[in-house]
Amino acid sequence: MRVATWNVNSVKQRLPRLLPWLDQRRPDVVCLQETKLADDLIEDLLGAELEKRGYQAAYHGEARWNGVALFSRVGLDDVVTGLPGGPGFPHQEARAVSATCGGVRVHSVYVPNGREPGSEHYAYKLEWLAALRAQVAAGPDAVMVCGDMNIAPADADVFDPDAYVGQTHVTEPERAALADLQSAGLHDVVRDRWPSERVFTYWDYRAGMFHKDLGMRIDLVLAGGPVAERVAAAWVDRHARKGTGPSDHAPVVVDLDDAPDGDIGPVVPPPSAAAPRRGSVKLPQSK
């Protein structure tokens, strides 16, 4: 079973890339984030195309912002939208949808950004992660949490820790909240498989960050023990970030039991840019 997660940064904008990507990579389960469409509109846009490809779909969207989706051709049972009892800002946002697919409980999540350390949105982010942990901890063990976590788990997951001082995504409380989520029995399958490799999933559109490979690894697949043991390959599809009209995120692909493309490395294709000297590059917004 191939499971993929992708923050598409507007499914309407990304449609010319999403459908060919589905045909090329042929994932059995797809988790999308930042769909930015209400449920009826995304169904009008994608419903017939997904049906042709054998997918069932669950959506949890809203106009213009946020939005998550889950496609499956190995079953889509017991769909839950949102985080039951979770926090809002001020109301619950469209940031989570889960279902049982091929015997695995799959969560597609778009964690709040946090905006600025110490802000109300930052506190909301931490509360939201605690609610997600409670939902995952309730079971089952055969689980995958896939999506844009808006947290780089460690300094190795950003191109230069010095560039992110004072920014969200890298602060100790955020990383502690992510670690607490993982303490519910979840394994970071990409990092477990590639413990010392340079792996990113997000690159700012500005300042040529993608071509210089100045990115962050904030899109994760976290798997419970029974699922993590089945991982045959785990990689970032960097090719999907290239070319015309890409998302600023690349998909993360995880193969269970069998790897149709082989165990092909952490990033496909690998970046050509070398790592910069520490402290030599600033983030675009801080120039």
Secondary structure, DSSP 8 states (H G I E B T S, - for coil): -EEEEEE-S-HHHHHHHHHHHHHHH--SEEEEE---S-HHHHHHHHHHHHHHTT-EEEEE--SSS--EEEEESS--EEEEES-TT---SSS--S-EEEEEETTEEEEEEE-----STTSHHHHHHHHHHHHHHHHHHTS-SSEEEEEE-S--SSGGGBS-GGGGTT-TTSSHHHHHHHHHHHTTTEEEHHHHHSTTS---SB--SGGGTTTTT--B--EEEEEEHHHHTTEEEEEEEGGGGSSSS--SB--EEEEES--TT-S--SEES---S----TTS---GGG-
